[in-house]
Amino acid sequence: MSAGPNTSGALRHVLGHLLTPLLMCVGMGLAYLGAFHAPAPHDLRVDIVGSGPTTQVLAQTLQDKGAGALDVRTVIDRDTAVSALREQRSFGAYIPGTRPELLVASGSSDTSAMAVEKVFTKVAAGQDAPLKVTDVAPTASGDPTGQGVFFLLVALSIGAYASVAVIGGAGAVLPMRIRALLAAGMSLVVSLIGALFAGPVFHLVDQGLGGVWAMSWLYAAGILAVGVGLHTFLRRWTTLGVMVLFVMLNFTSSGGIYRPELQPGFFGSLHAFWNGAGFVEGVRGHVYFDGHGVGGNVLVLALWLLAGATLVVLAGLTESRRRKAGTGRTQAPGTPGTAAAAGTGTVKDGTEARAGDEAEEEMEEAVAI
């Protein structure tokens, strides 16, 4: 028994929509496995504390053996090494001697600190001396691995880009100014939820909660603005587009799990200007490093929000032109006013029905993610 025309049409419709999860599967695999499957240091800055021939020989030996994994330098004393760590210019400092000491800053990246500790544990073992490890910028008590900020980023991102699907889908009939206000309101709510998670709920930070909230708002507002603006142009592909921008490329380049020094170069290059990296590094600098580097990271977040606001304006203008063009087509010259009105009503009803179906499908895709 052959399938009827309705069944065939429905099957084509479903097959067309199955392309989206397939693209998501490929994209997530390429992004996550490409970024995280084999972390290895490259040009990881470490310091050897001291002066004289012995220090220089040790530094050169490590540099040569590292074969590009380490960027080994010498500094004159312990204070200089601590300053470099607290300004995130280095990720470890080794003080040789009969009782060797390794300085790290886990607040910058726990995985980078572990990689440095692994290297210098072997160096100290070669000298038959136990290694003392001192953390000059430890993480908060509620975030012992230092990765809580990354998972906060995940929560903020999901709240923001799922809101994009709802505002763009269910709210497609609303004027752009109303959708923009809804986006602004949702960004505020999402950021407040993030601040609750970071502070009283999970104690991811011990100080600077106000600054964490402000950066959470900037981050969420940027995603919502970009997504709402893109929806006018991408329609049902908006969910996939936003996932590419704010999940596949964003989470992997944020530095929340591995910093660029432990990742392939592509993700390291994105780390310099992507919004997730701006949030993660901004929070780290604000909470653990006395505000060092926060200005640049806030600028990154602000530029993403500016880009989103520009997209919203362009989308509003585009929708206005489309409405005018549609009105011109439905009122043909010489057509009686009542007939034109009736025709317009019929077209509008069909358009609204299709828009409703597309909105429901889009929201289902977003929820399924």
C-alpha positions in Angstrom: 0.0 0.0 0.0 1.6 3.3 -1.1 1.8 6.3 1.1 -0.7 9.0 0.4 0.2 12.5 -0.6 -0.1 13.8 3.0 2.2 11.1 4.3 4.8 11.8 1.6 4.7 15.5 2.3 5.0 14.9 6.1 7.9 12.5 5.5 9.8 15.1 3.4 9.1 17.7 6.0 10.6 15.5 8.8 13.6 14.5 6.7 14.3 18.1 6.0 14.2 18.9 9.7 16.4 16.0 10.6 19.2 17.8 8.8 19.5 20.1 11.8 20.4 17.5 14.4 22.8 15.9 11.9 24.6 19.2 11.4 24.6 19.7 15.2 26.2 16.2 15.7 28.9 16.9 13.2 29.5 20.4 14.5 29.7 19.4 18.2 32.0 16.5 17.4 34.4 18.6 15.4 34.4 21.4 18.0 34.6 19.5 21.2 36.8 16.6 20.1 39.0 19.1 18.1 39.4 21.3 21.1 39.6 18.8 24.0 40.5 15.3 22.9 44.3 15.6 23.2 45.3 18.6 25.3 49.1 19.3 25.1 51.1 22.3 26.1 52.7 24.6 23.5 54.5 27.8 24.3 53.4 27.4 27.9 55.3 30.2 29.7 57.2 29.1 32.8 60.0 30.8 34.8 63.2 29.6 36.4 64.1 31.8 39.4 67.7 32.7 39.9 70.8 33.8 38.1 74.1 32.4 37.1 75.3 29.6 34.8 73.4 26.8 36.7 70.0 28.6 36.2 70.7 29.3 32.6 71.7 25.7 31.9 68.5 24.4 33.5 66.3 26.8 31.6 68.0 26.0 28.3 67.7 22.3 29.0 64.0 22.5 29.7 63.5 24.6 26.6 65.3 22.1 24.4 63.6 19.1 25.8 60.2 20.7 25.6 60.5 21.0 21.8 58.0 23.9 21.7 55.9 22.8 24.6 57.4 25.3 27.0 58.5 28.9 26.8 61.2 28.9 29.5 62.5 32.2 30.9 64.6 33.2 33.8 63.7 35.8 36.4 65.9 37.4 39.0 63.9 36.6 42.2 60.8 35.1 43.8 58.9 38.5 43.9 59.4 38.9 40.2 58.1 35.4 39.5 55.0 36.0 41.7 54.2 39.3 39.9 54.4 37.5 36.5 52.0 34.8 37.8 49.6 37.4 39.2 49.6 39.3 35.9 49.0 36.0 34.1 52.2 36.4 32.1 53.4 33.0 33.2 51.9 29.8 34.5 54.6 28.5 36.8 57.9 29.5 38.4 60.5 27.0 39.6 62.9 27.9 42.4 65.8 25.4 42.3 67.9 24.4 45.3 68.2 21.7 47.9 64.5 22.3 48.7 63.0 23.3 45.4 59.7 25.1 45.2 57.2 25.5 42.4 54.9 28.6 42.3 51.6 28.3 40.4 48.3 30.3 40.1 45.4 27.8 39.8 43.0 30.8 39.6 44.3 31.3 36.1 43.8 27.7 35.0 43.9 24.6 37.2 44.7 22.4 34.2 47.6 24.6 33.2 48.9 24.5 36.8 48.7 20.7 36.8 50.6 20.6 33.5 53.4 22.8 35.0 53.5 20.7 38.2 53.9 17.5 36.2 56.9 19.0 34.4 58.7 20.2 37.5 57.9 17.2 39.6 60.1 15.3 37.2 62.8 18.0 37.4 62.8 17.8 41.2 62.9 14.0 41.2 66.0 14.2 39.0 67.6 16.1 41.8 66.4 13.7 44.4 64.5 16.4 46.2 60.8 16.7 47.2 59.0 19.5 45.4 57.0 22.1 47.4 54.1 23.6 45.5 52.8 27.0 46.4 49.6 28.4 44.9 49.8 32.2 44.8 46.3 32.7 43.4 44.1 29.8 44.7 40.5 29.3 43.6 37.5 29.9 45.8 36.5 27.4 48.4 33.4 26.4 46.4 35.3 25.9 43.2 38.3 23.7 44.0 38.9 22.7 40.3 38.6 26.3 39.0 36.1 25.1 36.4 33.0 26.4 38.1 33.2 29.6 36.1 33.0 27.6 32.9 29.9 25.8 34.0 28.4 29.1 35.0 29.1 30.2 31.4 27.2 27.1 30.2 24.2 28.0 32.3 24.1 31.6 31.1 24.5 30.5 27.5 21.7 28.0 27.6 19.4 30.5 29.2 20.2 33.1 26.6 20.1 31.1 23.4 17.0 29.2 24.4 15.3 32.6 25.0 16.3 33.5 21.4 14.3 30.6 20.1 11.2 31.6 22.1 11.4 35.3 21.3 12.2 34.7 17.6 9.6 31.9 17.2 6.6 32.7 19.4 7.3 36.4 19.3 7.8 36.7 15.6 4.5 38.6 15.1 5.6 41.2 17.6 7.3 44.4 16.5 11.1 44.4 16.7 11.2 47.0 19.5 9.0 44.7 21.7 11.3 41.7 21.0 14.3 43.8 21.8 12.8 44.8 25.2 12.0 41.1 25.9 15.6 40.2 25.1 16.8 42.9 27.4 14.5 41.7 30.2 15.5 38.1 29.7 19.2 39.0 29.8 18.7 40.6 33.2 16.8 37.6 34.6 19.4 35.2 33.3 22.3 37.2 34.7 20.6 37.4 38.1 20.1 33.6 38.1 23.8 33.3 37.2 24.8 35.6 40.1 22.7 33.4 42.5 24.6 30.3 41.3 28.0 32.0 41.6 27.3 33.4 45.0 24.8 32.1 47.6 23.9 28.8 45.9 27.3 27.3 45.0 29.9 29.8 46.3 31.9 29.7 43.1 33.4 33.1 44.1 34.3 34.4 47.5 34.4 38.1 46.5 33.4 40.5 43.7 29.9 39.1 43.1 28.7 42.4 41.8 31.3 42.4 39.0 30.4 38.8 38.2 26.8 39.7 37.8 27.6 42.7 35.6 29.7 40.6 33.2 27.0 37.9 33.3 24.5 40.5 32.1 26.8 41.8 29.3 27.4 38.3 28.2 23.8 37.2 28.2 22.6 40.4 26.6 25.1 40.0 23.8 23.9 36.5 22.9 20.2 37.6 23.0 20.8 40.6 20.9 22.8 38.7 18.3 20.3 35.9 18.2 17.2 38.1 18.0 18.8 40.1 15.2 19.9 37.0 13.3 16.4 35.4 13.5 15.0 37.8 10.9 17.6 36.5 8.4 18.1 32.9 9.4 14.5 32.0 10.5 14.4 28.3 11.5 18.2 28.0 11.1 18.7 30.5 13.9 18.9 27.7 16.6 21.7 26.1 14.6 23.5 29.4 13.9 23.4 30.4 17.6 24.7 27.0 18.7 27.6 27.4 16.3 28.4 30.8 17.6 27.7 30.4 21.3 28.3 26.7 22.0 30.5 25.0 19.4 33.0 27.8 19.0 32.3 29.5 22.3 32.6 26.9 24.9 35.7 25.3 23.3 37.6 28.6 23.0 36.6 30.1 26.4 39.6 28.7 28.3 37.3 27.4 31.0 38.6 23.8 30.8 41.9 24.3 28.9 43.6 27.6 28.2 44.9 28.3 24.7 48.3 27.1 25.6 47.0 23.5 25.9 44.8 23.6 22.8 45.2 23.6 19.0 45.9 27.0 17.5 42.5 27.6 16.0 40.7 27.7 19.4 43.6 29.6 20.9 43.1 32.3 18.2 39.4 32.5 19.0 40.2 32.9 22.7 41.5 36.4 21.9 38.2 37.9 21.0 35.3 35.5 21.5 32.6 36.4 24.1 32.9 33.3 26.2 36.6 33.9 26.7 35.9 37.5 27.6 33.5 36.3 30.3 35.7 33.5 31.7 38.9 35.6 31.7 37.1 38.7 32.9 35.7 36.8 35.9 39.0 35.2 36.7 40.8 38.6 36.5 38.2 40.3 38.6 38.0 37.6 41.3 41.5 36.2 41.6 43.9 38.8 40.1 42.9 42.1 41.5 41.2 43.2 38.3 44.2 42.6 36.0 43.1 42.5 32.4 39.4 43.0 33.2 39.1 46.1 31.1 40.0 44.3 27.9 37.7 41.4 28.6 34.8 43.8 29.4 35.5 45.5 26.1 35.2 42.2 24.3 31.7 41.6 25.9 30.6 45.2 25.1 31.6 44.8 21.4 29.6 41.6 21.1 26.6 43.5 22.6 27.2 46.4 20.2 27.3 43.9 17.3 24.0 42.4 18.5 22.4 45.8 18.8 23.5 46.6 15.3 21.9 43.4 14.0 18.7 44.2 15.8 18.5 47.6 14.1 19.2 46.0 10.7 16.6 43.3 11.3 14.0 45.9 12.2 14.7 47.8 9.0 14.6 44.7 6.9 11.3 43.6 8.4 9.8 47.0 7.7 10.8 46.8 4.1 9.3 43.3 3.8 6.0 44.5 5.3 5.8 47.4 2.8 6.6 45.1 -0.1 4.0 42.6 1.0 1.4 45.3 1.3 2.1 46.5 -2.2 1.6 43.0 -3.6 -1.7 42.3 -1.9 -3.3 45.6 -3.1 -3.1 45.3 -6.9 -4.3 48.4 -8.9 -7.9 48.3 -9.9 -8.9 45.7 -7.2 -12.0 46.7 -5.2 -11.2 47.6 -1.6 -13.4 44.9 -0.1 -12.0 42.2 -2.3 -8.4 43.3 -1.6 -9.2 43.3 2.1 -10.7 39.9 1.9 -7.7 38.6 0.0 -5.3 40.1 2.4 -7.1 38.5 5.3 -6.8 35.1 3.6 -3.1 35.5 3.0 -2.6 36.7 6.5 -4.3 33.7 8.0 -2.2 31.3 6.0 1.0 33.2 6.8 0.1 33.2 10.6 -0.6 29.5 10.5 2.8 28.7 8.8 4.5 31.1 11.2 2.9 29.3 14.1 4.1 25.9 12.9 7.6 27.2 12.3 7.7 28.8 15.8 6.6 25.6 17.4 9.2 23.5 15.5 11.9 26.0 16.3 11.2 26.0 20.0 11.0 22.2 20.1 14.5 22.1 18.5 15.8 24.5 21.1 14.3 22.5 24.0 15.6 19.3 22.6 19.1 20.7 22.7 
